[in-house]
Every structure is written in structure tokens, then in C-alpha cells.
Amino acid sequence: MRKILNIKEKLPVELIFWLGALISLALMKPGHDHHFTLCPISYIGFSWCPGCGLGRAINLMLHGHFSASFSMHPLAGLAIVVIIWRIIQLIKNIKNFNYYG
């Protein structure tokens, strides 16, 4: 696999994580009522958290439901831009700067 990708070392874990997160959010069925949460604030028992709904809002935005996405969490568009920017930076690090020296 490394010979195919022409990379001396493994891919950065962060790059794999962000790509996997965006792909999984894009493949989820939009508007699905039942969801899994990792939010510790939700587990403590609080009903509101500033990050809750962000994943579902990103999912809605990736499927073109912009108004529903904005009503669920207004920062979903910014989150997508930041994640894509980080993915691009990680890929540039691998290509241009020999990430693993």
C-alpha cells in the first residue's frame, strides 16, 4: 500500500480521523432522529451544550439542507471549512515537507 501511495511512512492519524469523520457524516441519512452521542455534558444531565447538534448540522449541510442545518447549529458551515482546510494542510505537509522527515 505504501508503494502505491509513494509514502515512506504511515499516513498521519489526524488526517485519517478527519477524512473518516467527513465521509461518515456525508454517508449518514440526514434528519435521522436517533443518534449516538459522545457528549460528556449530555451524559451529566444538562439539556444544552454548545457543541450538540454540530455533527447532525454538518450532515444536513453536506446533503444540501442549508436552512435546516443552520437552525440546528449555526456554525456547521464554518466547521466544514475548518475541517477541509486542516485536511488540505495535512496533505500539503505530506507532499511538500516530507511529513515524517
C-alpha positions in Angstrom: 0.0 0.0 0.0 2.8 2.4 0.8 4.4 1.8 -2.6 1.1 2.7 -4.3 0.8 5.9 -2.3 4.6 6.6 -2.6 4.8 7.5 1.1 7.7 6.3 3.2 5.8 6.2 6.5 2.2 5.8 7.6 -0.4 8.5 7.0 -0.9 10.9 9.9 -3.7 9.7 12.3 -5.2 13.1 12.3 -5.7 13.0 8.5 -7.3 9.6 8.7 -9.6 10.8 11.5 -10.8 14.0 9.7 -11.3 12.2 6.4 -13.2 9.4 8.2 -15.3 11.9 10.1 -16.4 13.8 7.0 -17.1 10.7 5.0 -19.1 9.1 7.8 -21.1 12.4 8.2 -21.7 12.5 4.5 -22.9 8.9 4.3 -25.4 9.2 7.3 -29.1 9.5 6.5 -30.0 13.2 7.0 -32.6 14.1 9.6 -32.4 10.7 11.4 -34.0 11.1 14.9 -32.0 8.5 16.8 -28.3 9.4 17.2 -25.3 8.3 19.2 -23.6 10.9 21.3 -20.1 11.2 22.9 -21.0 14.4 24.6 -20.0 14.3 28.3 -22.2 17.3 29.1 -25.2 15.3 27.9 -24.2 12.3 30.0 -24.0 14.5 33.1 -27.6 15.5 32.5 -27.6 19.0 31.1 -30.1 19.6 28.3 -28.0 22.1 26.4 -24.4 22.0 25.1 -22.7 24.5 22.7 -21.4 21.6 20.5 -24.5 19.4 20.5 -26.1 19.1 17.1 -23.0 20.1 15.2 -22.5 16.7 13.7 -26.1 16.5 12.6 -25.9 20.1 11.2 -22.8 19.2 9.2 -24.6 16.1 7.9 -27.6 18.3 6.8 -25.3 20.8 5.2 -23.4 18.1 3.2 -26.8 16.9 1.9 -27.8 20.4 0.8 -30.3 21.2 3.6 -28.8 24.6 4.4 -31.7 26.2 6.4 -32.3 23.1 8.5 -28.5 22.9 9.1 -28.3 26.5 10.2 -31.3 26.1 12.5 -29.7 23.0 14.2 -26.3 24.7 14.6 -25.2 27.9 13.0 -21.5 27.1 13.0 -21.8 24.0 10.8 -20.6 25.8 7.6 -17.6 27.2 9.5 -16.8 23.7 10.9 -16.8 22.2 7.4 -14.5 24.9 6.1 -12.1 24.5 9.0 -12.0 20.7 8.7 -11.4 20.8 5.0 -8.7 23.4 5.5 -7.0 21.1 8.0 -7.2 18.1 5.7 -5.6 20.2 2.9 -2.8 21.3 5.3 -2.1 17.8 6.4 -1.9 16.6 2.7 0.4 19.5 1.9 2.7 18.5 4.8 3.0 15.0 3.4 3.6 16.1 -0.2 5.8 19.2 0.2 7.6 18.9 3.5 8.2 15.1 3.8 5.9 15.0 6.9 7.9 12.2 8.6 11.4 13.6 7.7 
